[in-house]
Amino acid sequence: MQIRNLEKIIQSIPTSDGGGVKLRRSLGQSSTLRLDPFLMLDEFSSDNADDYIAGFPDHPHRGFETVTYMLDGQMLHQDHLGNKGELKSGGAQWMTAGRGIIHSEMPQQESGRMRGFQLWVNLPASEKMKPAAYRDIQPEDIPMLTLKNGTTVKVIAGTAVLDGNTIHGPIQGISTEPLFLDVHLPAGETFTQVVTDSHHAFIYPYEGQAAIGPKADQRLLAPQSAGVLSAGDCIEVNAKETVTAFLLLAARPLREPVVQYGPFVMNTRDEIEQAIADYQNGELV
């Protein structure tokens, strides 16, 4: 097996979105800091309600998929299709914008901790105008396995083989074949995961430091940074002195042109202009 090395580090930067929600953005902070097919990764985390209470009021999307994964807190999703989803601690939602969707994500708490992630995953050109869809994933629907060394792994999307067990996440059948894991690794322990060698992959630690790569050539990745991995068919992560929690994401690259204008991601400028016109004319969806 060829163990992947830590090839590039994208340090997240503070920004805001929606109604003024404070967050940190790693992938997607510029057009050059993406990892096909991943367009953006935001982390939001605060105990101060002023940082999140305004939420994400109604806004449009076209041409890609959004994934929201909650660690703490509760938000309500609503969209023009009539979907309504209670996004709770430990739960997720997978939304395919397709040809167009208008939705909101609003906090259902006035105090306490709100912590989670939003990931944007591109759609191939052949699927950008397909009908929108929404999947609400409750915490109990996300399988979690405790490994022999005490590591816990949640499988949100794709399929993972863990200690000889094949674990299927609730999200399957996506054309980019995403693998989305949330891993909690005890201090001093190592986590190894086989991945498709042709897929792009990155790791995002949100607690502790991750030592990535073969033991003779490990590099440290600090929290709130996206670590882009080299080619290979195996990922190896070691937790040094403290518990390390991280997201592991991999998917099949599309290798297609990306033209983005705010909440619209298409393949050409003409398609972006059409999306803007459709939204302004009430024809986005």
N, C-alpha and C positions, 0 to 999 in steps of 0.2 A: 504493500500500500504506500501511496505517496501522501505524506502528511502536509497539509497546507500551511504555509508561513503567513505571518502578518505582514502584508505588503504595503499598506497605506493606512494612515490614521486621519480620520476626519473629526476634529474636535467640535462638539456642538457649540452653538452660540445662542445667547438669549435673544428672544424675539417675542412677538405676540400675534394672535390671530383671532378670527371670529369677532366677538364683541369686546375683545381686549384681553383674552386669556393669555397669561404669561406662560411661556414654554421655552424649551431648548430645541434647536433644530440642528441635526447633523447632516445626513444625506438631504440634498435638496436646497441647501442654503444658497447655491448658485447652480447654473446649468451645467457646470463642469464637475460638480460634486454629486453625481448620481452613480448608481451601480445597476445597469440594465438587468432586469426590468424594474428595479426599485427606484422610485422617483423621489421619495422623501420619507424621513422618519423624524417625528416630533415626540419629545417627552414632556409631559406636564406633571408637575409635582409641587404641591403647596399645602400648608396647613392654614393659610390665610385665605378666607373666602373672597377677599377683594381681588385675588389673583385669578379666580376662575368663575365667579358668580354670574358674570355676563354671558358665559357660555358661547355657543356657536349658533346664532339665530339663522333663519332660513337663508340658504345659499345654494347655488347650482353647481353641478359637476357634469362633465362629459368626457368619455374616452379612456377611463381607467377605473381601478378599484380602490376603495378605501377600507382599511382594517383598523378598528379601534379595539384595544386590549386594555382592560382596567385592572389595576392592582388594588386600588382603594377608592371608594366613593361610588356614587350612583348618578347616572345621566339617563335622560329620556331621549330616544331617537323617534322622530316623526318625519314622514316624507309625503310627497304628492300622490304616491301610489296607495296611501292609506295604511302603510306599515307603521307599527308602533312597537318599539322595543325598549325594555328596561335593561339598561346596561349596568350590571352590578359588579361588585368586587370579585375578581377572578373570572369574569365573563368577557365576551368579545362580540363584535359584530363584523360581518363581512358584506360590504355593499359594492355591487357592480353598477357603476354609473351608466355604462353603455352609452346610448344615444342621448341620455339626459335624465337627471333626477334633481329635485329640489328638496333639501332636507334640513333638519335642525338637530342639534345635540345640546340639550340644556341640563344643567345640574339639578338634581333632585335633593339637594341639601343646602343648608344655609351656613353650615359650619363644619369643621372637621377636615380631614385630609382628603384631597383629590389627587390621585396619582395614576398615570397610565401612559399609553403610547398611541399615536396614530401613524400608520404606515400607508403609503400610496404605492400601488403596484400597477404598472402599465398594462394595457390591453394591446394585443396585436391589431394591426390595421383592419383585418377581416372581422374583428369583433367590436370595434369602437362604436358602431352604430346599432348594436344589438339592444333588445329591450333591457331596461334597468331591472335589477333584482336586489333583494335584501335578505340576509340571513342573520337571525338573532341567536346567539350562542350562550346559553346559560352556563354558569360555573360547573354544574354537575355534568354537563355534556362534554367537557374537556377532560380527556383521560390523563391521569397522572400516575407515574410509576416511581417507586423508591428503589434505587439500585442497591447492589450489595455493599457499595462503599458509602452509602448514606445519601448519595446524590438524588434529588428529586427532579423529575422532568415532566413538564406539561407539553402535550402535543396538540397545538392549535390547528395546524394545517399540515397536510402531507402524511407520510408514513415513516416511522423511525423504528429501528431494531435496537432494543435496549436489553442488555443482559440475556440475549437470546429470545426475547419477546418481541413480536411484531405488533406495534401500536399504531392504530390508524386515528388520525385526528378527525374532527368533525367536518373539516373543509377538504373535499376531494374533487377531482375532475376539473381543476382549473388549468387552462392551457399553458400557463407558465410553470406548472408543476411545483408550486411553492412548498417549502418546508419551513415551518415556524415553530420553534421550541422556546420554552421558558425554562431555564436550568438553574437550580440552586446547588452549588458545589461546596461541600465542606472544606475547611482549611486543610491544605496539604494533599488533597485528593485530585484525581485526574478524570476528566470526562472525555470519552472518545466517541465520535459519531461518523459513520460512513455517509458520504454524500455523492451524488452523481458528479463525475469528474468534469462534465461539460457545463455545469451550473455555476453561476456566480454566487458568492457567499460572503456574508459579513457577520460580525459579532458586535453586540452593544452591551457592555457591562453597565448595570445600574446600581450595583452595590459591590464593593471590593474591587480588587485588581485581577485581571485575567492574564495569565502567562500562556501565550499561544505559540504553537509550533512544536517540532520535535525537541526533546529535552536538550539536545546539544546546541540548539539554535533558537531558544525561546525569546520572544519579545513581550514586554509588559504593555497591557492596554488598560488605561485608567478609566474610571467611571465617566459616563456622559460623553463617550467618544465612540464613533463607529470604526471598527477595524476591518478593512477590506482584506480578504484573504486571497492568496495566490491560487493557481490551479492545483488540482490534486483530488484524490478520492476519499480523503479522511481528514477530519478536524480533531485536533487534540488541544484541550484547554486544561490548565492546572491552576488551582487556587493556592496561593502561597501561604500567607499568615492569617488570613481571615476568610470567612465565608464569602463566596463570590456568586452573585446572581447576574445572569446575562440572558439576552435574547440571541438566538442563533437563527439566521435567515438565509435561505438559499433558494434559487429559482433559475429556470431556463431563460437565458437572455434572448431578446427578440431581434436584436441587431437591425432595428428600423429607425428612421429619422424621428426625432422627438421635437415637437414644437409646442411650447406651453405658454399660455396666457392665463395667469391666475388659476382659476378652478377648471380650466379646459386644457386637455392634453391630447393633441392630435398629431398627424404626420406632416402636414403642410400648413403654410400660412393661410391659404385659401380656406382650409377646413376650420381654422381658428376663427376667421372672419365670419364664416357661416354659423359657427356656434354662437358667437356674439350676437349676430343678427337674429338667430332663432330665439335666443333668450330675450332679447329686447322686444321681439314680436309675440312673445308668449308661445312659441312653437318649439322650444328646446326639448320638451318631453313628448 
